[in-house]
């Protein structure tokens, strides 16, 4: 697992810490969930999404990939 250092205002850090406690999660877990919400995935996760979409729909690879890409775009537009 990789580590990342970010700089936050004291107020933002306190808010993040409080949100983590309220949800019984770590700050890292909250950030990881937020990245998922924004559709930020590793190539491996994206390939897995395409594989699952293809299995469920029995679409050809190119159509399954297009479906997965549109899903990611839709999630990012909501943000």
mmCIF file of the N, C-alpha and C atoms, coordinates in Angstrom:
data_MODEL
# 
_entry.id   MODEL 
# 
loop_
_atom_site.group_PDB 
_atom_site.id 
_atom_site.type_symbol 
_atom_site.label_atom_id 
_atom_site.label_alt_id 
_atom_site.label_comp_id 
_atom_site.label_asym_id 
_atom_site.label_entity_id 
_atom_site.label_seq_id 
_atom_site.pdbx_PDB_ins_code 
_atom_site.Cartn_x 
_atom_site.Cartn_y 
_atom_site.Cartn_z 
_atom_site.occupancy 
_atom_site.B_iso_or_equiv 
_atom_site.pdbx_formal_charge 
_atom_site.auth_seq_id 
_atom_site.auth_comp_id 
_atom_site.auth_asym_id 
_atom_site.auth_atom_id 
_atom_site.pdbx_PDB_model_num 
ATOM 1   N N  . UNK A 1 1  ? 0.844   -1.171  0.000   1.00 0.00 ? 1  UNK A N  1 
ATOM 2   C CA . UNK A 1 1  ? 0.000   0.000   0.000   1.00 0.00 ? 1  UNK A CA 1 
ATOM 3   C C  . UNK A 1 1  ? 0.891   1.235   0.000   1.00 0.00 ? 1  UNK A C  1 
ATOM 4   N N  . UNK A 1 2  ? 0.504   2.212   -0.785  1.00 0.00 ? 2  UNK A N  1 
ATOM 5   C CA . UNK A 1 2  ? 1.274   3.453   -0.888  1.00 0.00 ? 2  UNK A CA 1 
ATOM 6   C C  . UNK A 1 2  ? 0.831   4.454   0.163   1.00 0.00 ? 2  UNK A C  1 
ATOM 7   N N  . UNK A 1 3  ? 1.730   5.383   0.458   1.00 0.00 ? 3  UNK A N  1 
ATOM 8   C CA . UNK A 1 3  ? 1.425   6.453   1.407   1.00 0.00 ? 3  UNK A CA 1 
ATOM 9   C C  . UNK A 1 3  ? 1.426   7.771   0.651   1.00 0.00 ? 3  UNK A C  1 
ATOM 10  N N  . UNK A 1 4  ? 0.641   8.715   1.150   1.00 0.00 ? 4  UNK A N  1 
ATOM 11  C CA . UNK A 1 4  ? 0.509   10.011  0.514   1.00 0.00 ? 4  UNK A CA 1 
ATOM 12  C C  . UNK A 1 4  ? 0.454   11.074  1.598   1.00 0.00 ? 4  UNK A C  1 
ATOM 13  N N  . UNK A 1 5  ? 1.158   12.154  1.393   1.00 0.00 ? 5  UNK A N  1 
ATOM 14  C CA . UNK A 1 5  ? 1.113   13.278  2.321   1.00 0.00 ? 5  UNK A CA 1 
ATOM 15  C C  . UNK A 1 5  ? 0.403   14.431  1.621   1.00 0.00 ? 5  UNK A C  1 
ATOM 16  N N  . UNK A 1 6  ? -0.616  14.981  2.269   1.00 0.00 ? 6  UNK A N  1 
ATOM 17  C CA . UNK A 1 6  ? -1.325  16.129  1.715   1.00 0.00 ? 6  UNK A CA 1 
ATOM 18  C C  . UNK A 1 6  ? -1.360  17.234  2.767   1.00 0.00 ? 6  UNK A C  1 
ATOM 19  N N  . UNK A 1 7  ? -1.530  18.454  2.294   1.00 0.00 ? 7  UNK A N  1 
ATOM 20  C CA . UNK A 1 7  ? -1.610  19.591  3.197   1.00 0.00 ? 7  UNK A CA 1 
ATOM 21  C C  . UNK A 1 7  ? -3.051  20.093  3.213   1.00 0.00 ? 7  UNK A C  1 
ATOM 22  N N  . UNK A 1 8  ? -3.627  20.146  4.401   1.00 0.00 ? 8  UNK A N  1 
ATOM 23  C CA . UNK A 1 8  ? -4.993  20.626  4.588   1.00 0.00 ? 8  UNK A CA 1 
ATOM 24  C C  . UNK A 1 8  ? -4.976  21.755  5.608   1.00 0.00 ? 8  UNK A C  1 
ATOM 25  N N  . UNK A 1 9  ? -5.972  22.617  5.512   1.00 0.00 ? 9  UNK A N  1 
ATOM 26  C CA . UNK A 1 9  ? -6.117  23.622  6.568   1.00 0.00 ? 9  UNK A CA 1 
ATOM 27  C C  . UNK A 1 9  ? -6.477  22.887  7.858   1.00 0.00 ? 9  UNK A C  1 
ATOM 28  N N  . UNK A 1 10 ? -6.205  23.520  8.957   1.00 0.00 ? 10 UNK A N  1 
ATOM 29  C CA . UNK A 1 10 ? -6.520  22.901  10.255  1.00 0.00 ? 10 UNK A CA 1 
ATOM 30  C C  . UNK A 1 10 ? -8.017  22.608  10.347  1.00 0.00 ? 10 UNK A C  1 
ATOM 31  N N  . UNK A 1 11 ? -8.838  23.539  9.871   1.00 0.00 ? 11 UNK A N  1 
ATOM 32  C CA . UNK A 1 11 ? -10.294 23.350  9.923   1.00 0.00 ? 11 UNK A CA 1 
ATOM 33  C C  . UNK A 1 11 ? -10.727 22.157  9.075   1.00 0.00 ? 11 UNK A C  1 
ATOM 34  N N  . UNK A 1 12 ? -10.155 22.023  7.884   1.00 0.00 ? 12 UNK A N  1 
ATOM 35  C CA . UNK A 1 12 ? -10.511 20.899  7.001   1.00 0.00 ? 12 UNK A CA 1 
ATOM 36  C C  . UNK A 1 12 ? -10.072 19.582  7.622   1.00 0.00 ? 12 UNK A C  1 
ATOM 37  N N  . UNK A 1 13 ? -8.879  19.566  8.213   1.00 0.00 ? 13 UNK A N  1 
ATOM 38  C CA . UNK A 1 13 ? -8.386  18.348  8.863   1.00 0.00 ? 13 UNK A CA 1 
ATOM 39  C C  . UNK A 1 13 ? -9.309  17.932  10.008  1.00 0.00 ? 13 UNK A C  1 
ATOM 40  N N  . UNK A 1 14 ? -9.702  18.899  10.847  1.00 0.00 ? 14 UNK A N  1 
ATOM 41  C CA . UNK A 1 14 ? -10.611 18.584  11.961  1.00 0.00 ? 14 UNK A CA 1 
ATOM 42  C C  . UNK A 1 14 ? -11.947 18.050  11.444  1.00 0.00 ? 14 UNK A C  1 
ATOM 43  N N  . UNK A 1 15 ? -12.469 18.670  10.388  1.00 0.00 ? 15 UNK A N  1 
ATOM 44  C CA . UNK A 1 15 ? -13.732 18.213  9.815   1.00 0.00 ? 15 UNK A CA 1 
ATOM 45  C C  . UNK A 1 15 ? -13.608 16.787  9.272   1.00 0.00 ? 15 UNK A C  1 
ATOM 46  N N  . UNK A 1 16 ? -12.503 16.502  8.615   1.00 0.00 ? 16 UNK A N  1 
ATOM 47  C CA . UNK A 1 16 ? -12.260 15.164  8.078   1.00 0.00 ? 16 UNK A CA 1 
ATOM 48  C C  . UNK A 1 16 ? -12.141 14.147  9.202   1.00 0.00 ? 16 UNK A C  1 
ATOM 49  N N  . UNK A 1 17 ? -11.409 14.504  10.238  1.00 0.00 ? 17 UNK A N  1 
ATOM 50  C CA . UNK A 1 17 ? -11.227 13.616  11.386  1.00 0.00 ? 17 UNK A CA 1 
ATOM 51  C C  . UNK A 1 17 ? -12.567 13.345  12.077  1.00 0.00 ? 17 UNK A C  1 
ATOM 52  N N  . UNK A 1 18 ? -13.376 14.388  12.248  1.00 0.00 ? 18 UNK A N  1 
ATOM 53  C CA . UNK A 1 18 ? -14.695 14.220  12.873  1.00 0.00 ? 18 UNK A CA 1 
ATOM 54  C C  . UNK A 1 18 ? -15.603 13.337  12.011  1.00 0.00 ? 18 UNK A C  1 
ATOM 55  N N  . UNK A 1 19 ? -15.569 13.545  10.706  1.00 0.00 ? 19 UNK A N  1 
ATOM 56  C CA . UNK A 1 19 ? -16.388 12.725  9.804   1.00 0.00 ? 19 UNK A CA 1 
ATOM 57  C C  . UNK A 1 19 ? -15.980 11.259  9.887   1.00 0.00 ? 19 UNK A C  1 
ATOM 58  N N  . UNK A 1 20 ? -14.692 11.004  9.974   1.00 0.00 ? 20 UNK A N  1 
ATOM 59  C CA . UNK A 1 20 ? -14.210 9.627   10.083  1.00 0.00 ? 20 UNK A CA 1 
ATOM 60  C C  . UNK A 1 20 ? -14.702 8.985   11.374  1.00 0.00 ? 20 UNK A C  1 
ATOM 61  N N  . UNK A 1 21 ? -14.620 9.716   12.478  1.00 0.00 ? 21 UNK A N  1 
ATOM 62  C CA . UNK A 1 21 ? -15.073 9.182   13.764  1.00 0.00 ? 21 UNK A CA 1 
ATOM 63  C C  . UNK A 1 21 ? -16.573 8.906   13.725  1.00 0.00 ? 21 UNK A C  1 
ATOM 64  N N  . UNK A 1 22 ? -17.342 9.844   13.170  1.00 0.00 ? 22 UNK A N  1 
ATOM 65  C CA . UNK A 1 22 ? -18.799 9.675   13.095  1.00 0.00 ? 22 UNK A CA 1 
ATOM 66  C C  . UNK A 1 22 ? -19.186 8.452   12.281  1.00 0.00 ? 22 UNK A C  1 
ATOM 67  N N  . UNK A 1 23 ? -18.381 8.118   11.287  1.00 0.00 ? 23 UNK A N  1 
ATOM 68  C CA . UNK A 1 23 ? -18.687 6.978   10.419  1.00 0.00 ? 23 UNK A CA 1 
ATOM 69  C C  . UNK A 1 23 ? -17.950 5.707   10.836  1.00 0.00 ? 23 UNK A C  1 
ATOM 70  N N  . UNK A 1 24 ? -17.216 5.797   11.946  1.00 0.00 ? 24 UNK A N  1 
ATOM 71  C CA . UNK A 1 24 ? -16.433 4.661   12.443  1.00 0.00 ? 24 UNK A CA 1 
ATOM 72  C C  . UNK A 1 24 ? -15.469 4.152   11.368  1.00 0.00 ? 24 UNK A C  1 
ATOM 73  N N  . UNK A 1 25 ? -14.772 5.088   10.741  1.00 0.00 ? 25 UNK A N  1 
ATOM 74  C CA . UNK A 1 25 ? -13.812 4.765   9.697   1.00 0.00 ? 25 UNK A CA 1 
ATOM 75  C C  . UNK A 1 25 ? -12.522 5.539   9.951   1.00 0.00 ? 25 UNK A C  1 
ATOM 76  N N  . UNK A 1 26 ? -11.476 5.145   9.256   1.00 0.00 ? 26 UNK A N  1 
ATOM 77  C CA . UNK A 1 26 ? -10.237 5.909   9.317   1.00 0.00 ? 26 UNK A CA 1 
ATOM 78  C C  . UNK A 1 26 ? -10.306 7.009   8.263   1.00 0.00 ? 26 UNK A C  1 
ATOM 79  N N  . UNK A 1 27 ? -9.442  8.000   8.395   1.00 0.00 ? 27 UNK A N  1 
ATOM 80  C CA . UNK A 1 27 ? -9.363  9.051   7.380   1.00 0.00 ? 27 UNK A CA 1 
ATOM 81  C C  . UNK A 1 27 ? -9.004  8.426   6.031   1.00 0.00 ? 27 UNK A C  1 
ATOM 82  N N  . UNK A 1 28 ? -8.103  7.491   6.032   1.00 0.00 ? 28 UNK A N  1 
ATOM 83  C CA . UNK A 1 28 ? -7.720  6.810   4.798   1.00 0.00 ? 28 UNK A CA 1 
ATOM 84  C C  . UNK A 1 28 ? -8.903  6.118   4.138   1.00 0.00 ? 28 UNK A C  1 
ATOM 85  N N  . UNK A 1 29 ? -9.742  5.471   4.930   1.00 0.00 ? 29 UNK A N  1 
ATOM 86  C CA . UNK A 1 29 ? -10.917 4.806   4.377   1.00 0.00 ? 29 UNK A CA 1 
ATOM 87  C C  . UNK A 1 29 ? -11.880 5.821   3.750   1.00 0.00 ? 29 UNK A C  1 
ATOM 88  N N  . UNK A 1 30 ? -12.062 6.952   4.424   1.00 0.00 ? 30 UNK A N  1 
ATOM 89  C CA . UNK A 1 30 ? -12.941 7.997   3.869   1.00 0.00 ? 30 UNK A CA 1 
ATOM 90  C C  . UNK A 1 30 ? -12.406 8.509   2.535   1.00 0.00 ? 30 UNK A C  1 
ATOM 91  N N  . UNK A 1 31 ? -11.119 8.748   2.479   1.00 0.00 ? 31 UNK A N  1 
ATOM 92  C CA . UNK A 1 31 ? -10.520 9.245   1.238   1.00 0.00 ? 31 UNK A CA 1 
ATOM 93  C C  . UNK A 1 31 ? -10.642 8.193   0.143   1.00 0.00 ? 31 UNK A C  1 
ATOM 94  N N  . UNK A 1 32 ? -10.390 6.942   0.472   1.00 0.00 ? 32 UNK A N  1 
ATOM 95  C CA . UNK A 1 32 ? -10.496 5.866   -0.505  1.00 0.00 ? 32 UNK A CA 1 
ATOM 96  C C  . UNK A 1 32 ? -11.922 5.760   -1.048  1.00 0.00 ? 32 UNK A C  1 
ATOM 97  N N  . UNK A 1 33 ? -12.922 5.853   -0.165  1.00 0.00 ? 33 UNK A N  1 
ATOM 98  C CA . UNK A 1 33 ? -14.320 5.804   -0.587  1.00 0.00 ? 33 UNK A CA 1 
ATOM 99  C C  . UNK A 1 33 ? -14.656 7.012   -1.468  1.00 0.00 ? 33 UNK A C  1 
ATOM 100 N N  . UNK A 1 34 ? -14.104 8.150   -1.133  1.00 0.00 ? 34 UNK A N  1 
ATOM 101 C CA . UNK A 1 34 ? -14.343 9.357   -1.941  1.00 0.00 ? 34 UNK A CA 1 
ATOM 102 C C  . UNK A 1 34 ? -13.779 9.195   -3.346  1.00 0.00 ? 34 UNK A C  1 
ATOM 103 N N  . UNK A 1 35 ? -12.607 8.603   -3.447  1.00 0.00 ? 35 UNK A N  1 
ATOM 104 C CA . UNK A 1 35 ? -12.015 8.366   -4.760  1.00 0.00 ? 35 UNK A CA 1 
ATOM 105 C C  . UNK A 1 35 ? -12.885 7.414   -5.576  1.00 0.00 ? 35 UNK A C  1 
ATOM 106 N N  . UNK A 1 36 ? -13.426 6.380   -4.932  1.00 0.00 ? 36 UNK A N  1 
ATOM 107 C CA . UNK A 1 36 ? -14.349 5.481   -5.628  1.00 0.00 ? 36 UNK A CA 1 
ATOM 108 C C  . UNK A 1 36 ? -15.572 6.243   -6.113  1.00 0.00 ? 36 UNK A C  1 
ATOM 109 N N  . UNK A 1 37 ? -16.115 7.112   -5.256  1.00 0.00 ? 37 UNK A N  1 
ATOM 110 C CA . UNK A 1 37 ? -17.289 7.900   -5.611  1.00 0.00 ? 37 UNK A CA 1 
ATOM 111 C C  . UNK A 1 37 ? -17.027 8.747   -6.851  1.00 0.00 ? 37 UNK A C  1 
ATOM 112 N N  . UNK A 1 38 ? -15.838 9.295   -6.960  1.00 0.00 ? 38 UNK A N  1 
ATOM 113 C CA . UNK A 1 38 ? -15.489 10.127  -8.102  1.00 0.00 ? 38 UNK A CA 1 
ATOM 114 C C  . UNK A 1 38 ? -15.064 9.304   -9.319  1.00 0.00 ? 38 UNK A C  1 
ATOM 115 N N  . UNK A 1 39 ? -15.113 7.994   -9.206  1.00 0.00 ? 39 UNK A N  1 
ATOM 116 C CA . UNK A 1 39 ? -14.801 7.143   -10.348 1.00 0.00 ? 39 UNK A CA 1 
ATOM 117 C C  . UNK A 1 39 ? -13.325 6.978   -10.612 1.00 0.00 ? 39 UNK A C  1 
ATOM 118 N N  . UNK A 1 40 ? -12.498 7.289   -9.631  1.00 0.00 ? 40 UNK A N  1 
ATOM 119 C CA . UNK A 1 40 ? -11.054 7.162   -9.801  1.00 0.00 ? 40 UNK A CA 1 
ATOM 120 C C  . UNK A 1 40 ? -10.669 5.730   -9.445  1.00 0.00 ? 40 UNK A C  1 
ATOM 121 N N  . UNK A 1 41 ? -10.302 4.977   -10.465 1.00 0.00 ? 41 UNK A N  1 
ATOM 122 C CA . UNK A 1 41 ? -10.016 3.558   -10.291 1.00 0.00 ? 41 UNK A CA 1 
ATOM 123 C C  . UNK A 1 41 ? -8.676  3.217   -10.926 1.00 0.00 ? 41 UNK A C  1 
ATOM 124 N N  . UNK A 1 42 ? -8.081  2.172   -10.425 1.00 0.00 ? 42 UNK A N  1 
ATOM 125 C CA . UNK A 1 42 ? -6.861  1.676   -11.045 1.00 0.00 ? 42 UNK A CA 1 
ATOM 126 C C  . UNK A 1 42 ? -7.232  0.989   -12.357 1.00 0.00 ? 42 UNK A C  1 
ATOM 127 N N  . UNK A 1 43 ? -6.266  0.794   -13.208 1.00 0.00 ? 43 UNK A N  1 
ATOM 128 C CA . UNK A 1 43 ? -6.525  0.081   -14.467 1.00 0.00 ? 43 UNK A CA 1 
ATOM 129 C C  . UNK A 1 43 ? -7.066  -1.313  -14.182 1.00 0.00 ? 43 UNK A C  1 
ATOM 130 N N  . UNK A 1 44 ? -6.533  -1.941  -13.144 1.00 0.00 ? 44 UNK A N  1 
ATOM 131 C CA . UNK A 1 44 ? -6.990  -3.287  -12.793 1.00 0.00 ? 44 UNK A CA 1 
ATOM 132 C C  . UNK A 1 44 ? -8.469  -3.261  -12.404 1.00 0.00 ? 44 UNK A C  1 
ATOM 133 N N  . UNK A 1 45 ? -8.868  -2.288  -11.600 1.00 0.00 ? 45 UNK A N  1 
ATOM 134 C CA . UNK A 1 45 ? -10.275 -2.173  -11.210 1.00 0.00 ? 45 UNK A CA 1 
ATOM 135 C C  . UNK A 1 45 ? -11.159 -1.880  -12.421 1.00 0.00 ? 45 UNK A C  1 
ATOM 136 N N  . UNK A 1 46 ? -10.667 -1.024  -13.309 1.00 0.00 ? 46 UNK A N  1 
ATOM 137 C CA . UNK A 1 46 ? -11.433 -0.700  -14.511 1.00 0.00 ? 46 UNK A CA 1 
ATOM 138 C C  . UNK A 1 46 ? -11.595 -1.935  -15.395 1.00 0.00 ? 46 UNK A C  1 
ATOM 139 N N  . UNK A 1 47 ? -10.547 -2.711  -15.537 1.00 0.00 ? 47 UNK A N  1 
ATOM 140 C CA . UNK A 1 47 ? -10.634 -3.942  -16.334 1.00 0.00 ? 47 UNK A CA 1 
ATOM 141 C C  . UNK A 1 47 ? -11.610 -4.924  -15.700 1.00 0.00 ? 47 UNK A C  1 
ATOM 142 N N  . UNK A 1 48 ? -11.598 -4.999  -14.371 1.00 0.00 ? 48 UNK A N  1 
ATOM 143 C CA . UNK A 1 48 ? -12.529 -5.873  -13.674 1.00 0.00 ? 48 UNK A CA 1 
ATOM 144 C C  . UNK A 1 48 ? -13.965 -5.423  -13.909 1.00 0.00 ? 48 UNK A C  1 
ATOM 145 N N  . UNK A 1 49 ? -14.191 -4.107  -13.890 1.00 0.00 ? 49 UNK A N  1 
ATOM 146 C CA . UNK A 1 49 ? -15.525 -3.570  -14.165 1.00 0.00 ? 49 UNK A CA 1 
ATOM 147 C C  . UNK A 1 49 ? -15.979 -3.961  -15.570 1.00 0.00 ? 49 UNK A C  1 
ATOM 148 N N  . UNK A 1 50 ? -15.086 -3.851  -16.540 1.00 0.00 ? 50 UNK A N  1 
ATOM 149 C CA . UNK A 1 50 ? -15.411 -4.237  -17.917 1.00 0.00 ? 50 UNK A CA 1 
ATOM 150 C C  . UNK A 1 50 ? -15.712 -5.729  -17.986 1.00 0.00 ? 50 UNK A C  1 
ATOM 151 N N  . UNK A 1 51 ? -14.904 -6.531  -17.311 1.00 0.00 ? 51 UNK A N  1 
ATOM 152 C CA . UNK A 1 51 ? -15.116 -7.987  -17.329 1.00 0.00 ? 51 UNK A CA 1 
ATOM 153 C C  . UNK A 1 51 ? -16.483 -8.338  -16.763 1.00 0.00 ? 51 UNK A C  1 
ATOM 154 N N  . UNK A 1 52 ? -16.833 -7.723  -15.621 1.00 0.00 ? 52 UNK A N  1 
ATOM 155 C CA . UNK A 1 52 ? -18.139 -8.017  -14.992 1.00 0.00 ? 52 UNK A CA 1 
ATOM 156 C C  . UNK A 1 52 ? -19.294 -7.550  -15.869 1.00 0.00 ? 52 UNK A C  1 
ATOM 157 N N  . UNK A 1 53 ? -19.141 -6.366  -16.468 1.00 0.00 ? 53 UNK A N  1 
ATOM 158 C CA . UNK A 1 53 ? -20.190 -5.857  -17.355 1.00 0.00 ? 53 UNK A CA 1 
ATOM 159 C C  . UNK A 1 53 ? -20.382 -6.798  -18.538 1.00 0.00 ? 53 UNK A C  1 
ATOM 160 N N  . UNK A 1 54 ? -19.274 -7.263  -19.062 1.00 0.00 ? 54 UNK A N  1 
ATOM 161 C CA . UNK A 1 54 ? -19.349 -8.166  -20.223 1.00 0.00 ? 54 UNK A CA 1 
ATOM 162 C C  . UNK A 1 54 ? -20.001 -9.489  -19.839 1.00 0.00 ? 54 UNK A C  1 
ATOM 163 N N  . UNK A 1 55 ? -19.641 -10.037 -18.682 1.00 0.00 ? 55 UNK A N  1 
ATOM 164 C CA . UNK A 1 55 ? -20.237 -11.303 -18.243 1.00 0.00 ? 55 UNK A CA 1 
ATOM 165 C C  . UNK A 1 55 ? -21.743 -11.163 -18.044 1.00 0.00 ? 55 UNK A C  1 
ATOM 166 N N  . UNK A 1 56 ? -22.155 -10.074 -17.455 1.00 0.00 ? 56 UNK A N  1 
ATOM 167 C CA . UNK A 1 56 ? -23.579 -9.872  -17.161 1.00 0.00 ? 56 UNK A CA 1 
ATOM 168 C C  . UNK A 1 56 ? -24.391 -9.591  -18.421 1.00 0.00 ? 56 UNK A C  1 
ATOM 169 N N  . UNK A 1 57 ? -23.817 -8.886  -19.347 1.00 0.00 ? 57 UNK A N  1 
ATOM 170 C CA . UNK A 1 57 ? -24.587 -8.457  -20.506 1.00 0.00 ? 57 UNK A CA 1 
ATOM 171 C C  . UNK A 1 57 ? -24.292 -9.280  -21.754 1.00 0.00 ? 57 UNK A C  1 
ATOM 172 N N  . UNK A 1 58 ? -23.220 -10.029 -21.705 1.00 0.00 ? 58 UNK A N  1 
ATOM 173 C CA . UNK A 1 58 ? -22.759 -10.812 -22.855 1.00 0.00 ? 58 UNK A CA 1 
ATOM 174 C C  . UNK A 1 58 ? -22.483 -9.916  -24.066 1.00 0.00 ? 58 UNK A C  1 
ATOM 175 N N  . UNK A 1 59 ? -21.976 -8.718  -23.774 1.00 0.00 ? 59 UNK A N  1 
ATOM 176 C CA . UNK A 1 59 ? -21.615 -7.778  -24.826 1.00 0.00 ? 59 UNK A CA 1 
ATOM 177 C C  . UNK A 1 59 ? -20.214 -8.083  -25.343 1.00 0.00 ? 59 UNK A C  1 
ATOM 178 N N  . UNK A 1 60 ? -19.939 -7.695  -26.566 1.00 0.00 ? 60 UNK A N  1 
ATOM 179 C CA . UNK A 1 60 ? -18.558 -7.786  -27.060 1.00 0.00 ? 60 UNK A CA 1 
ATOM 180 C C  . UNK A 1 60 ? -17.660 -6.844  -26.254 1.00 0.00 ? 60 UNK A C  1 
ATOM 181 N N  . UNK A 1 61 ? -16.362 -7.090  -26.274 1.00 0.00 ? 61 UNK A N  1 
ATOM 182 C CA . UNK A 1 61 ? -15.419 -6.295  -25.479 1.00 0.00 ? 61 UNK A CA 1 
ATOM 183 C C  . UNK A 1 61 ? -15.548 -4.800  -25.726 1.00 0.00 ? 61 UNK A C  1 
ATOM 184 N N  . UNK A 1 62 ? -15.663 -4.383  -26.997 1.00 0.00 ? 62 UNK A N  1 
ATOM 185 C CA . UNK A 1 62 ? -15.708 -2.950  -27.281 1.00 0.00 ? 62 UNK A CA 1 
ATOM 186 C C  . UNK A 1 62 ? -16.960 -2.295  -26.708 1.00 0.00 ? 62 UNK A C  1 
ATOM 187 N N  . UNK A 1 63 ? -18.092 -2.972  -26.748 1.00 0.00 ? 63 UNK A N  1 
ATOM 188 C CA . UNK A 1 63 ? -19.320 -2.409  -26.177 1.00 0.00 ? 63 UNK A CA 1 
ATOM 189 C C  . UNK A 1 63 ? -19.264 -2.391  -24.654 1.00 0.00 ? 63 UNK A C  1 
ATOM 190 N N  . UNK A 1 64 ? -18.694 -3.429  -24.056 1.00 0.00 ? 64 UNK A N  1 
ATOM 191 C CA . UNK A 1 64 ? -18.557 -3.460  -22.594 1.00 0.00 ? 64 UNK A CA 1 
ATOM 192 C C  . UNK A 1 64 ? -17.629 -2.353  -22.129 1.00 0.00 ? 64 UNK A C  1 
ATOM 193 N N  . UNK A 1 65 ? -16.542 -2.115  -22.860 1.00 0.00 ? 65 UNK A N  1 
ATOM 194 C CA . UNK A 1 65 ? -15.617 -1.036  -22.511 1.00 0.00 ? 65 UNK A CA 1 
ATOM 195 C C  . UNK A 1 65 ? -16.315 0.314   -22.626 1.00 0.00 ? 65 UNK A C  1 
ATOM 196 N N  . UNK A 1 66 ? -17.090 0.520   -23.684 1.00 0.00 ? 66 UNK A N  1 
ATOM 197 C CA . UNK A 1 66 ? -17.815 1.782   -23.859 1.00 0.00 ? 66 UNK A CA 1 
ATOM 198 C C  . UNK A 1 66 ? -18.805 1.996   -22.712 1.00 0.00 ? 66 UNK A C  1 
ATOM 199 N N  . UNK A 1 67 ? -19.462 0.938   -22.279 1.00 0.00 ? 67 UNK A N  1 
ATOM 200 C CA . UNK A 1 67 ? -20.409 1.033   -21.174 1.00 0.00 ? 67 UNK A CA 1 
ATOM 201 C C  . UNK A 1 67 ? -19.686 1.426   -19.883 1.00 0.00 ? 67 UNK A C  1 
ATOM 202 N N  . UNK A 1 68 ? -18.552 0.817   -19.638 1.00 0.00 ? 68 UNK A N  1 
ATOM 203 C CA . UNK A 1 68 ? -17.783 1.126   -18.430 1.00 0.00 ? 68 UNK A CA 1 
ATOM 204 C C  . UNK A 1 68 ? -17.282 2.565   -18.466 1.00 0.00 ? 68 UNK A C  1 
ATOM 205 N N  . UNK A 1 69 ? -16.819 3.029   -19.613 1.00 0.00 ? 69 UNK A N  1 
ATOM 206 C CA . UNK A 1 69 ? -16.344 4.404   -19.730 1.00 0.00 ? 69 UNK A CA 1 
ATOM 207 C C  . UNK A 1 69 ? -17.475 5.392   -19.500 1.00 0.00 ? 69 UNK A C  1 
ATOM 208 N N  . UNK A 1 70 ? -18.646 5.113   -20.011 1.00 0.00 ? 70 UNK A N  1 
ATOM 209 C CA . UNK A 1 70 ? -19.789 6.008   -19.798 1.00 0.00 ? 70 UNK A CA 1 
ATOM 210 C C  . UNK A 1 70 ? -20.188 6.037   -18.323 1.00 0.00 ? 70 UNK A C  1 
ATOM 211 N N  . UNK A 1 71 ? -20.096 4.898   -17.660 1.00 0.00 ? 71 UNK A N  1 
ATOM 212 C CA . UNK A 1 71 ? -20.402 4.855   -16.224 1.00 0.00 ? 71 UNK A CA 1 
ATOM 213 C C  . UNK A 1 71 ? -19.449 5.765   -15.446 1.00 0.00 ? 71 UNK A C  1 
ATOM 214 N N  . UNK A 1 72 ? -18.180 5.688   -15.750 1.00 0.00 ? 72 UNK A N  1 
ATOM 215 C CA . UNK A 1 72 ? -17.191 6.523   -15.065 1.00 0.00 ? 72 UNK A CA 1 
ATOM 216 C C  . UNK A 1 72 ? -17.464 7.994   -15.359 1.00 0.00 ? 72 UNK A C  1 
ATOM 217 N N  . UNK A 1 73 ? -17.758 8.326   -16.601 1.00 0.00 ? 73 UNK A N  1 
ATOM 218 C CA . UNK A 1 73 ? -18.071 9.731   -16.951 1.00 0.00 ? 73 UNK A CA 1 
ATOM 219 C C  . UNK A 1 73 ? -19.299 10.230  -16.188 1.00 0.00 ? 73 UNK A C  1 
ATOM 220 N N  . UNK A 1 74 ? -20.314 9.382   -16.080 1.00 0.00 ? 74 UNK A N  1 
ATOM 221 C CA . UNK A 1 74 ? -21.545 9.777   -15.382 1.00 0.00 ? 74 UNK A CA 1 
ATOM 222 C C  . UNK A 1 74 ? -21.258 10.045  -13.910 1.00 0.00 ? 74 UNK A C  1 
ATOM 223 N N  . UNK A 1 75 ? -20.441 9.217   -13.297 1.00 0.00 ? 75 UNK A N  1 
ATOM 224 C CA . UNK A 1 75 ? -20.092 9.415   -11.888 1.00 0.00 ? 75 UNK A CA 1 
ATOM 225 C C  . UNK A 1 75 ? -19.328 10.724  -11.726 1.00 0.00 ? 75 UNK A C  1 
ATOM 226 N N  . UNK A 1 76 ? -18.415 10.995  -12.620 1.00 0.00 ? 76 UNK A N  1 
ATOM 227 C CA . UNK A 1 76 ? -17.623 12.237  -12.528 1.00 0.00 ? 76 UNK A CA 1 
ATOM 228 C C  . UNK A 1 76 ? -18.472 13.476  -12.771 1.00 0.00 ? 76 UNK A C  1 
ATOM 229 N N  . UNK A 1 77 ? -19.481 13.380  -13.648 1.00 0.00 ? 77 UNK A N  1 
ATOM 230 C CA . UNK A 1 77 ? -20.353 14.537  -13.903 1.00 0.00 ? 77 UNK A CA 1 
ATOM 231 C C  . UNK A 1 77 ? -21.177 14.885  -12.678 1.00 0.00 ? 77 UNK A C  1 
ATOM 232 N N  . UNK A 1 78 ? -21.530 13.899  -11.876 1.00 0.00 ? 78 UNK A N  1 
ATOM 233 C CA . UNK A 1 78 ? -22.342 14.130  -10.677 1.00 0.00 ? 78 UNK A CA 1 
ATOM 234 C C  . UNK A 1 78 ? -21.572 14.902  -9.615  1.00 0.00 ? 78 UNK A C  1 
ATOM 235 N N  . UNK A 1 79 ? -20.256 14.790  -9.674  1.00 0.00 ? 79 UNK A N  1 
ATOM 236 C CA . UNK A 1 79 ? -19.426 15.417  -8.632  1.00 0.00 ? 79 UNK A CA 1 
ATOM 237 C C  . UNK A 1 79 ? -19.295 16.893  -8.809  1.00 0.00 ? 79 UNK A C  1 
# 
